[in-house]
Every structure is written in C-alpha cells, then in structure tokens.
Amino acid sequence: MSKIETTYGVDPAPVGATDSVLASNIRITPMEINSSDRSVVRGFFGSAGKIVSGAHVKFGFDIEAFTSGVAGTPAAYGPLMKACAQSENVLAGVSVTYAGVSAAEQAMTHYFNRDGKLRKISGWRGSVKLKMSPKSTPMWSFDGIGLYTLATDTVMPAATLTAWKTPLPVSAGITTASLHGYSGIITEFNFDQGNNVVYRDGINGEGVYFVGRKTTASLTMEEPTMAQKDFESIVKNGTLGVFTLTHGTVAGSKLQVNGASVQVTSYAETAVDDIAMIQLGLEFLSGAAGNDEYSHVQL
C-alpha cells in the first residue's frame, strides 16, 4: 500500500481499499546501516566494533504499464509517479501528462507487509524506469529510499485492486516509435528517468533528497542502410532530434513517451535472431525553461 504524504516523513496511513499496489519483483534492503568504525589504537589485534548512528530503507518494485481506460483519468500508479519528482497534469477527458520537476518534490509512505510483518517506509522518494519489448509485458520499475522504522507484527490487510488494469502487449499493431524521424523495427526499449536520490542523516533531522536528474534511454533496432538513416553521423555530430513512442491505439488505452530534444550518444552493432541490429544510447535534453526533457502521457 502506498500513499502520498501531506507533510514530509509523516505517515498518511494508507489503507487497502484505496491505496493497494499490484506489484512484482519486490526489492528491499530493510536496514541500510549508517555506521563508522572505531579505529582506536590498542596493544593487540582485533575489531573495536562500529558506532551505529541509524538506518534507512531501500525499496523498489515493478508494476505493469497500463492506463486507466478512460482518457484524462490517471492510472492507479499516479501517486507513485509523483513520488519520483514528477508533476501530474490532468486535462479532463483528454490526457494525463507526467514530467520531471526540480522543486517542491513530493514523497510517499509505503506499507510493506511480508507474511504478517509490517514495515512502514515513510519519506520515500525514488526514480522510475520503463521497459518495453515484444513478447513481454511492458513494465514500470521503481527504486527509491525511505526512512527506517521498526517492523511490527500486523495482520495482512484486504486489498482492493480493481483500478489495476491488464496492460496491452507490445507488438507491431499496438506499439509505434520514431527516433529522429526514422521508424525502424525495435526489439527492445528501455527508458530511465535517472533521478539522483540520496539519504542524509544530520543534526536535527534526516531525510531523502532529490539532488539531480539525467534522463536516458536505450533501444535495439534493425540496422538501417546508410541511405535509410545515418545514425553514425548523428552520433558523431551530436545532432538533436525528436523521439516518440506510442503504446495503444484507442483513446483511454494509449501510453506515450516523448522527448523533443534527444541526442543519440552511442552506437553499437549486434544481432538478434541472426538479423543485423544496432544498439543506440539516448539522452533527453532539457530546453531553456527546464523540466521539459521528457514526458510520458496517458491518452
């Protein structure tokens, strides 16, 4: 269960009826210890132990990349996106747009119940990735840091998951993409929001902070001829161009990833199913106003 906090680090008490999350591949480091060695000098060998000053939690998980089914209505994972330094702009009946922010970032509390042992993770802030490839489920992947509290024995609550929809498969009839005006056959796409998230424990307080963002992506594409698209020169010359990916064809079911100023930063050759392929690395560059290097939109 996950819920956005009104005040940083203050548990908003998520409940199963409205705040449950349908997740997979859950990753947790329940106690990332903050400590320092006692490097004292004595007349014999042996450890003098550590001074433990506290702990924090690393927590991550994957969710399926779906939409609400209604244009202009956020998918159930909207709060998770906002806890990853993103704004949510709802245009009623049309779209929901998420983009990076650099101030006034939000945080959330997760309740993670593992076989009757509840761990409350407040002050959590993170970063998100998207992975899309044919023959697999499109997935959002979240990883972040939260504040540590002692676990308690708590009965597993009932979960309401009706808002968590079944995603569309990635396939030629459903998913389209274009990079620098070229629409080659893509076998894998990975997007990384690239938030830099740090935990700080100091006098008078502790917290998790966003301190930077570098948004990147990678894709594997059937190798074009030089006449079709000269990606080598695009890399060498640092040329900027547009990237767009649209998953879904019907209003309310479409998920789109956009970048208006995308640099292709690396080029490599490989093969998939004995077909010549290229692997491209991408960086999403911000404009003069900032916070516009990427967006992902539910349409």
KANORRA-V73059 format. One record per residue. N is the residue number from 1. PHI is phi in degrees with one decimal (999 if undefined). PSI is psi in whole degrees, -180 to 180 (none if undefined). D_LAST is the distance of its C-alpha to the last C-alpha in Angstrom with 2 decimals. Layout:
[[N:PHI:PSI:D_LAST] [N:PHI:PSI:D_LAST]]
//
This chain:
[[1:999:140:25.85] [2:-143.7:138:24.18] [3:-148.8:139:23.88] [4:-66.2:139:23.46] [5:-86.8:144:26.90] [6:-79.9:-42:28.01] [7:-118.9:133:30.97] [8:-55.6:130:31.00] [9:79.9:-2:32.76] [10:-97.8:121:33.29] [11:-61.6:119:32.20] [12:-86.2:6:29.84] [13:59.3:67:30.88] [14:-62.2:150:27.79] [15:-127.5:156:28.35] [16:-64.2:-29:27.47] [17:-68.5:-32:26.10] [18:-124.1:-15:23.15] [19:-123.2:13:23.04] [20:-69.6:150:23.60] [21:-124.7:130:21.83] [22:-92.5:101:21.74] [23:-123.7:167:22.89] [24:-142.4:170:25.00] [25:49.4:51:27.32] [26:-70.7:134:28.33] [27:-124.7:127:30.35] [28:-145.7:135:32.72] [29:-110.2:98:35.75] [30:-66.3:-27:37.07] [31:-140.1:97:39.71] [32:-89.8:101:39.43] [33:-75.3:136:42.90] [34:-99.4:116:43.87] [35:-151.2:166:47.51] [36:-138.9:145:50.30] [37:-73.5:145:53.43] [38:-87.5:95:56.84] [39:-90.7:56:58.54] [40:-83.1:154:62.01] [41:-101.3:124:65.18] [42:-131.8:173:67.61] [43:-85.9:21:70.69] [44:-157.2:162:68.98] [45:-77.0:163:65.84] [46:129.7:154:62.92] [47:-73.3:141:59.64] [48:-99.1:3:59.77] [49:89.3:-173:56.34] [50:-125.3:153:53.21] [51:-97.5:114:52.34] [52:-92.7:120:49.07] [53:-101.2:-10:47.25] [54:155.4:-165:44.14] [55:-157.1:160:41.03] [56:-138.4:177:37.26] [57:-121.9:134:34.66] [58:-102.6:127:32.33] [59:-141.2:130:29.51] [60:-149.1:166:26.62] [61:-170.5:166:24.65] [62:-114.2:149:21.87] [63:-135.8:156:18.94] [64:-71.8:144:16.74] [65:-91.3:97:13.26] [66:-126.8:176:11.14] [67:-120.6:170:8.23] [68:-71.2:-21:9.50] [69:94.2:-9:8.97] [70:-125.7:119:8.19] [71:-58.4:132:5.26] [72:86.5:3:6.77] [73:-111.6:121:8.90] [74:-62.8:144:9.60] [75:-66.3:163:10.68] [76:-60.4:-22:14.47] [77:-88.2:10:15.04] [78:-52.0:-45:13.88] [79:-59.6:-34:17.62] [80:-63.5:-39:18.43] [81:-64.2:-40:16.18] [82:-67.8:-28:17.93] [83:-79.4:1:21.25] [84:-110.6:39:20.63] [85:55.6:52:21.04] [86:-133.2:144:17.45] [87:-85.4:155:16.17] [88:-122.9:113:13.28] [89:-111.9:111:11.98] [90:-99.9:122:10.35] [91:-108.0:103:9.71] [92:-51.1:129:10.58] [93:75.4:0:8.90] [94:-125.1:-61:6.18] [95:-159.0:163:4.57] [96:-130.3:122:6.71] [97:-117.2:133:8.61] [98:-114.7:136:11.66] [99:-146.8:159:14.66] [100:-68.4:151:18.33] [101:-125.5:160:20.97] [102:-122.1:7:24.73] [103:-157.0:162:26.17] [104:54.4:40:25.93] [105:-71.1:149:24.31] [106:-96.8:169:23.93] [107:-138.8:168:25.51] [108:-142.9:165:25.46] [109:-110.2:132:27.96] [110:-107.3:139:27.77] [111:-106.3:116:30.14] [112:-114.7:107:31.06] [113:-101.0:114:33.49] [114:-112.7:99:35.31] [115:55.6:44:37.72] [116:88.7:2:38.69] [117:-111.0:115:38.83] [118:-93.9:129:36.30] [119:-116.6:121:35.34] [120:-96.5:123:33.66] [121:-117.4:95:31.91] [122:-93.3:167:31.34] [123:65.9:21:30.36] [124:-75.2:132:28.03] [125:-135.7:145:26.03] [126:-151.6:-165:24.46] [127:-137.8:156:22.40] [128:-127.5:147:19.63] [129:-125.2:158:19.39] [130:-128.1:132:17.10] [131:-123.8:128:18.95] [132:-135.7:128:17.86] [133:-154.0:148:20.53] [134:-57.6:151:21.30] [135:71.3:15:23.17] [136:-143.0:167:21.77] [137:-82.9:131:19.09] [138:-65.9:134:16.46] [139:-131.5:138:17.61] [140:-91.7:139:17.16] [141:-125.7:122:20.70] [142:-111.3:137:21.94] [143:-140.5:137:25.46] [144:-162.1:-172:27.20] [145:-128.8:140:30.38] [146:-136.2:176:31.55] [147:-83.0:147:34.83] [148:-87.6:136:37.44] [149:-136.8:154:38.90] [150:-66.4:134:41.36] [151:-68.0:156:39.97] [152:-131.1:153:41.14] [153:-79.6:115:41.88] [154:-141.9:135:39.34] [155:-62.1:139:38.55] [156:-61.2:126:35.16] [157:-79.4:163:32.97] [158:-74.6:141:31.07] [159:-116.4:134:27.35] [160:-103.7:119:24.61] [161:-124.0:22:21.71] [162:-63.9:-26:19.97] [163:-79.6:-8:16.67] [164:-92.7:103:16.71] [165:-87.9:166:15.09] [166:-81.0:129:16.17] [167:-76.3:161:14.18] [168:-82.1:146:13.87] [169:-72.2:156:16.74] [170:-85.7:117:16.73] [171:-159.2:171:18.30] [172:-62.2:-35:18.82] [173:-81.6:-7:17.15] [174:-119.6:-31:13.86] [175:-119.2:130:13.73] [176:-130.1:154:14.49] [177:-152.8:153:15.65] [178:-143.2:133:17.80] [179:-125.4:120:20.32] [180:52.2:38:22.46] [181:80.9:5:21.70] [182:-115.1:132:22.80] [183:-113.9:78:20.95] [184:-85.4:169:23.43] [185:-76.8:119:23.31] [186:-106.8:132:22.15] [187:-104.6:-12:23.56] [188:-160.0:137:22.39] [189:-135.7:129:19.97] [190:-129.4:125:20.51] [191:-114.1:136:18.85] [192:-131.1:111:20.92] [193:-58.1:-37:20.02] [194:75.8:34:23.80] [195:-67.2:141:24.71] [196:-98.8:111:28.49] [197:-116.9:129:29.33] [198:-130.4:151:32.98] [199:-103.1:136:35.13] [200:-130.5:133:38.07] [201:-121.3:114:40.99] [202:-135.7:-180:43.36] [203:-62.3:130:45.97] [204:77.6:3:44.62] [205:168.5:165:41.23] [206:-136.0:162:38.72] [207:-176.6:170:35.01] [208:-112.5:132:32.11] [209:-126.7:144:30.95] [210:-87.0:126:28.32] [211:-123.0:4:30.50] [212:171.6:172:28.37] [213:-154.6:134:25.37] [214:-138.1:103:25.34] [215:-88.4:127:22.08] [216:-134.3:171:22.80] [217:-156.0:167:21.68] [218:-143.5:152:23.60] [219:-149.0:154:23.16] [220:-115.2:126:25.58] [221:-134.6:146:25.62] [222:-56.4:134:28.13] [223:-68.5:120:30.70] [224:-81.7:162:30.56] [225:-70.5:164:33.78] [226:-62.7:-32:34.69] [227:-70.6:-33:34.24] [228:-71.1:-49:30.67] [229:-162.8:124:29.63] [230:-96.9:80:32.03] [231:-70.3:-25:30.24] [232:-61.9:-46:33.68] [233:-68.1:-34:34.26] [234:-61.3:-42:30.77] [235:-66.5:-49:31.71] [236:-61.4:-38:35.25] [237:-90.8:-3:34.37] [238:64.6:31:31.55] [239:-67.1:138:29.31] [240:-100.7:147:25.88] [241:-158.3:-179:22.87] [242:-94.3:141:19.10] [243:-122.2:137:17.15] [244:-147.4:139:13.67] [245:-131.2:131:12.44] [246:-124.5:125:9.57] [247:-116.1:114:9.87] [248:110.5:155:9.05] [249:-126.2:-13:9.45] [250:-111.6:141:8.43] [251:-53.8:133:5.83] [252:93.7:-16:5.32] [253:-113.5:-1:6.60] [254:-92.9:137:4.98] [255:-121.6:128:6.28] [256:-127.3:139:7.60] [257:-117.5:129:11.01] [258:-130.2:146:12.69] [259:-145.2:123:16.30] [260:-85.3:-22:18.04] [261:-137.5:86:21.52] [262:-113.7:128:22.08] [263:-102.5:132:25.66] [264:-86.2:114:26.80] [265:-103.2:-14:29.48] [266:-150.1:154:31.02] [267:-141.1:127:31.87] [268:-142.7:156:33.49] [269:-110.8:140:34.44] [270:-150.7:-168:34.29] [271:-144.9:143:34.13] [272:-132.1:126:32.08] [273:54.4:37:33.71] [274:63.3:22:36.32] [275:-109.4:133:33.83] [276:-63.7:130:33.98] [277:-132.6:162:30.97] [278:-123.7:149:30.22] [279:-113.5:124:28.74] [280:-117.6:136:27.13] [281:-99.5:140:26.65] [282:-124.9:146:24.17] [283:-124.4:135:24.19] [284:-96.8:116:21.48] [285:-98.2:141:23.48] [286:-83.5:156:22.86] [287:-86.8:-170:23.68] [288:-62.4:-34:26.44] [289:-80.3:-22:24.57] [290:81.7:165:23.44] [291:60.3:28:20.52] [292:-131.1:16:18.36] [293:-71.0:-26:19.20] [294:-149.1:163:15.85] [295:-150.1:150:12.35] [296:-126.6:134:9.78] [297:-127.0:137:6.18] [298:-101.7:123:3.80] [299:-120.2:none:0.00]]
//
